[in-house]
């Protein structure tokens, strides 16, 4: 059976309020159908959370490149504790 987008949204709201099992019983649909809708909704929300615009991605890349360059510089110009001890001898 095909359900409308509006029905799914309302069913999910109800399941958030009273739980999956009770909502499925009240609406006369299979528990696993409602559970699948919830899983898909949560996955979509998670994917949306991690999406960036092109400008945000460029800014983040620039930040990471600066951080990487800084760490490479520090790594190149620092001495390990062992080499510091050997230098003191």
SERO-4910 file (N, C-alpha, C, O; in steps of 0.05 Angstrom, whole numbers):
BEGIN
 pado doro    nc1    nc2    nc3   cac1   cac2   cac3    cc1    cc2    cc3    oc1    oc2    oc3
  Unk    A     17    -24      0      0      0      0     18     25      0     38     26     14
  Unk    A     10     44    -15     25     69    -18     12     90      0    -12     95     -1
  Unk    A     29    103     17     19    124     35     29    151     25     51    153     14
  Unk    A     13    171     30     21    198     22     43    209     40     47    199     62
  Unk    A     57    228     30     78    241     45     67    253     71     80    251     92
  Unk    A     44    265     69     31    278     92     24    257    114     29    261    138
  Unk    A     14    234    105      7    213    124     32    203    138     32    199    162
  Unk    A     54    199    123     79    190    135     89    210    156     98    202    177
  Unk    A     88    235    149     98    256    167     81    256    193     93    258    215
  Unk    A     55    254    190     38    254    214     42    228    230     42    229    255
  Unk    A     46    206    217     51    180    230     77    182    246     79    171    268
  Unk    A     97    194    234    123    197    248    121    215    272    132    210    293
  Unk    A    106    237    269    102    255    292     88    239    315     96    242    338
  Unk    A     67    224    308     53    209    328     72    188    341     71    184    365
  Unk    A     88    175    325    106    155    336    127    167    354    136    155    373
  Unk    A    135    192    348    154    206    366    141    212    393    154    212    413
  Unk    A    115    217    392    100    224    417     93    200    434     97    200    458
  Unk    A     83    179    421     73    156    436     88    130    432     82    110    445
  Unk    A    108    130    414    123    106    409    115     92    384     92     95    375
  Unk    A    133     77    373    128     63    348    105     43    349     87     43    333
  Unk    A    106     26    369     87      4    372     58     15    374     40      6    360
  Unk    A     55     34    392     28     45    397     18     60    372     -5     58    364
  Unk    A     36     75    359     28     91    336     20     72    313      0     76    300
  Unk    A     36     51    309     29     32    288      2     19    293    -14     16    274
  Unk    A     -3     11    317    -29     -1    324    -51     18    320    -72     11    309
  Unk    A    -48     43    329    -69     63    327    -75     70    298    -98     74    291
  Unk    A    -55     70    281    -58     77    253    -65     53    236    -73     57    212
  Unk    A    -62     29    247    -68      5    231    -48     -1    210    -55    -12    188
  Unk    A    -23      5    215     -1     -1    196     19    -19    210     19    -21    235
  Unk    A     35    -32    195     56    -50    206     77    -35    221     85    -13    213
  Unk    A     85    -46    244    106    -34    260    131    -29    243    143     -8    245
  Unk    A    139    -49    227    163    -47    212    162    -26    190    182    -15    182
  Unk    A    138    -21    180    134      0    160    141     27    173    156     43    162
  Unk    A    129     32    196    134     57    210    163     59    219    175     81    218
  Unk    A    174     37    228    202     37    236    221     44    212    240     58    215
  Unk    A    214     33    189    230     39    165    228     68    158    248     81    150
  Unk    A    204     80    160    201    109    154    218    125    173    231    145    165
  Unk    A    219    117    198    234    132    218    264    130    212    279    149    214
  Unk    A    273    106    205    301    101    198    309    119    174    330    131    175
  Unk    A    292    120    154    298    136    130    298    166    137    315    181    127
  Unk    A    279    174    154    278    203    163    304    210    178    316    231    172
  Unk    A    312    193    196    336    199    212    361    199    194    379    216    199
  Unk    A    363    181    175    386    180    157    387    206    140    408    217    135
  Unk    A    364    214    131    363    239    114    371    263    131    385    281    121
  Unk    A    362    264    156    369    286    173    399    287    179    411    308    180
  Unk    A    410    263    183    439    261    188    455    270    164    475    284    166
  Unk    A    446    261    140    460    268    116    459    298    111    479    311    103
  Unk    A    436    310    117    433    339    113    450    354    132    461    375    125
  Unk    A    454    344    156    470    357    177    499    360    167    512    379    174
  Unk    A    509    340    152    537    340    143    541    353    116    564    353    106
  Unk    A    520    363    103    524    375     77    534    404     80    526    418     99
  Unk    A    553    412     63    564    439     63    559    452     36    557    438     15
  Unk    A    557    478     36    557    492     11    585    492      0    604    485     14
  Unk    A    587    500    -25    614    501    -37    632    521    -22    656    515    -18
  Unk    A    621    544    -14    637    564      1    646    553     28    669    557     36
  Unk    A    628    539     41    635    527     67    657    506     64    676    504     80
  Unk    A    655    490     43    675    469     37    702    482     31    723    473     41
  Unk    A    702    503     15    727    517      8    740    529     33    764    527     37
  Unk    A    724    541     50    734    552     75    746    531     93    767    534    104
  Unk    A    732    508     95    742    486    112    768    475    101    786    468    116
  Unk    A    770    472     75    795    462     62    818    481     68    840    473     74
  Unk    A    812    507     66    833    527     72    842    525    101    866    526    106
  Unk    A    823    522    119    830    519    148    847    494    152    867    495    166
  Unk    A    840    472    140    855    447    143    882    449    130    902    437    141
  Unk    A    885    462    108    911    466     95    929    482    113    953    476    115
  Unk    A    919    503    125    935    519    144    944    503    168    967    504    176
  Unk    A    925    488    179    931    471    202    952    450    195    971    445    210
  Unk    A    950    438    171    969    418    162    996    430    159   1016    419    167
  Unk    A    998    454    146   1023    467    142   1036    474    169   1060    471    172
  Unk    A   1020    483    188   1030    490    215   1042    465    229   1063    466    241
  Unk    A   1027    443    227   1037    418    240   1062    408    226   1080    398    240
  Unk    A   1063    410    200   1087    401    186   1111    418    194   1133    407    198
  Unk    A   1107    444    196   1129    462    205   1138    454    233   1162    452    237
  Unk    A   1119    451    251   1127    445    279   1141    418    280   1160    414    295
  Unk    A   1131    399    265   1143    372    265   1172    373    254   1189    360    264
  Unk    A   1176    389    233   1202    391    220   1222    405    238   1246    399    238
  Unk    A   1213    425    254   1231    441    270   1231    434    300   1243    448    316
  Unk    A   1219    412    307   1220    404    335   1237    379    337   1241    364    318
  Unk    A   1248    376    361   1264    352    366   1249    333    384   1235    342    402
  Unk    A   1252    308    379   1239    288    396   1253    288    423   1276    297    424
  Unk    A   1240    279    444   1253    278    470   1279    262    470   1298    270    483
  Unk    A   1280    240    455   1305    224    453   1327    240    440   1350    240    449
  Unk    A   1321    254    418   1342    269    404   1351    293    421   1374    301    420
  Unk    A   1333    304    438   1341    325    456   1361    315    477   1380    328    484
  Unk    A   1356    291    487   1374    279    507   1401    273    495   1421    277    508
  Unk    A   1401    263    471   1426    257    457   1442    282    452   1466    282    452
  Unk    A   1428    303    447   1441    329    441   1455    340    466   1475    354    464
  Unk    A   1444    334    489   1455    344    514   1480    329    522   1496    339    538
  Unk    A   1484    305    512   1508    289    519   1533    298    505   1554    286    509
***
